[in-house]
Amino acid sequence: MGELPSVEQAWRAALFDSTGFYREQWPARHFSTAANTGADLAWALSRLARTHDLDTVVDVGAGGGELLTALHAVDPSLHLLAVELRPRPSRLPPRIRWQRQLPTELHGLVVGNELLDTVPCPVVEVDAGGTPRVLLVDTDSGAEHLGPTVQAADVQWLERWWPTATPGSRAELGGPRDDVWASMLDRVSHGLAVAIDYGHHRTTRPTAGSLRSYRRGHRVPVTFDGTADITADVALDAVADRVGGSVHRQRDVLDGSWLAPAGRSTDVSGRLDELMRAGRRAEVRAAGGLGELCWIISTRG
Ligand SMILES: C[S@@+](CC[C@H](N)C(=O)[O-])C[C@H]1O[C@@H](n2cnc3c(N)ncnc32)[C@H](O)[C@@H]1O
């Protein structure tokens, strides 16, 4: 057995290497996010932008451009930019700009919908003596092994945000997610940034961690061969603290006043459309589902 990679290294390779999951797969084929459940998220974000006199929305990690397509439909005069590793989808409205690299300077509303949970981070497990050790993985067999003790910067993060000494407990160290969102905010000269993701706070951390995989709509055993997504919930309070943001639950943000106005059709197909829209609206606010997503909102300028 050669030297094993850490779970973080294997996770990064599985998602982002040249044949990794996000180089080859469209997210919407594997899991559903609020971005592909209709116009309500888009409507709320367009209201947020307009309320702050912003006419540009940048979607970082835009997937197939579903959110920006919906934004274009609800507010066609918005300037829209997708930042995404995947190539531009062929049927995207021409008004949506698409690029791989983040601009050095951003103005407007910057959104990262379910972006941070895919940022690989160190996974640790507490050994029998109460010491957190970096988790290693044999990517062929999936067997996990305890590796070295945690590095100094990670010890600080762990002690502050996810203290744990119970043998067998696990933690996902959110430093790399904090860094990604902080470097995003560093580019925003004027505007708002909203990271939307599943996550936890200091009092609600999952003792066994939350690392998991999805493939074609199903949760599957954590897989490092690039055929499945790998995700772990975000330490929301740590990200918010780093960027000076506030955390709000999606179902509270998307209260009635933010949502698209309800229709009043009298014909059968119009009523059917409205029923479907009402179903999608319930989905993005559902307790125990998409409604539990949290928005980390920060302002600059
Ligand atoms: C979980 S998917 C979410 C897609 C979309 N935001 C949604 O809500 O349906 C994460 C997306 O972020 C993209 N991504 C991850 N890291 C990125 C990076 N550094 N730059 C640009 N896109 C990135 C991936 O290619 C993938 O499409």
The ligand as an SDF file (V2000), in Angstrom:
LIG
                    3D

 27 29  0  0  0  0  0  0  0  0999 V2000
  -23.3090   21.9780   -6.4340 C   0  0  0  0  0  0  0  0  0  0  0  0
  -23.1500   22.6960   -8.0030 S   0  0  0  0  0  0  0  0  0  0  0  0
  -24.3460   24.0010   -7.8890 C   0  0  0  0  0  0  0  0  0  0  0  0
  -24.8040   24.5070   -9.2220 C   0  0  0  0  0  0  0  0  0  0  0  0
  -25.8250   25.6350   -9.1870 C   0  0  0  0  0  0  0  0  0  0  0  0
  -25.3260   26.7830   -8.4530 N   0  0  0  0  0  0  0  0  0  0  0  0
  -27.1410   25.1710   -8.5940 C   0  0  0  0  0  0  0  0  0  0  0  0
  -27.5000   25.6520   -7.5220 O   0  0  0  0  0  0  0  0  0  0  0  0
  -27.8110   24.3070   -9.1970 O   0  0  0  0  0  0  0  0  0  0  0  0
  -21.6220   23.5580   -7.8820 C   0  0  0  0  0  0  0  0  0  0  0  0
  -21.1860   24.1890   -9.1840 C   0  0  0  0  0  0  0  0  0  0  0  0
  -20.0410   25.0070   -8.9200 O   0  0  0  0  0  0  0  0  0  0  0  0
  -19.1220   24.8560   -9.9740 C   0  0  0  0  0  0  0  0  0  0  0  0
  -17.8130   25.2190   -9.4230 N   0  0  0  0  0  0  0  0  0  0  0  0
  -17.1760   24.6480   -8.3960 C   0  0  0  0  0  0  0  0  0  0  0  0
  -16.0100   25.2860   -8.1520 N   0  0  0  0  0  0  0  0  0  0  0  0
  -15.9390   26.3100   -9.0350 C   0  0  0  0  0  0  0  0  0  0  0  0
  -14.9870   27.3330   -9.2890 C   0  0  0  0  0  0  0  0  0  0  0  0
  -13.8720   27.4430   -8.5610 N   0  0  0  0  0  0  0  0  0  0  0  0
  -15.2250   28.2070  -10.2860 N   0  0  0  0  0  0  0  0  0  0  0  0
  -16.3570   28.1150  -11.0250 C   0  0  0  0  0  0  0  0  0  0  0  0
  -17.3020   27.1640  -10.8350 N   0  0  0  0  0  0  0  0  0  0  0  0
  -17.0950   26.2720   -9.8480 C   0  0  0  0  0  0  0  0  0  0  0  0
  -19.2480   23.4070  -10.3890 C   0  0  0  0  0  0  0  0  0  0  0  0
  -18.7720   23.1710  -11.6970 O   0  0  0  0  0  0  0  0  0  0  0  0
  -20.7620   23.2020  -10.2560 C   0  0  0  0  0  0  0  0  0  0  0  0
  -21.4210   23.5020  -11.4560 O   0  0  0  0  0  0  0  0  0  0  0  0
  1  2  1  0
  2  3  1  0
  2 10  1  0
  3  4  1  0
  4  5  1  0
  5  6  1  0
  5  7  1  0
  7  8  2  0
  7  9  1  0
 10 11  1  0
 11 12  1  0
 11 26  1  0
 12 13  1  0
 13 14  1  0
 13 24  1  0
 14 15  1  0
 14 23  1  0
 15 16  2  0
 16 17  1  0
 17 18  1  0
 17 23  2  0
 18 19  1  0
 18 20  2  0
 20 21  1  0
 21 22  2  0
 22 23  1  0
 24 25  1  0
 24 26  1  0
 26 27  1  0
M  CHG  2   2   1   9  -1
M  END
$$$$
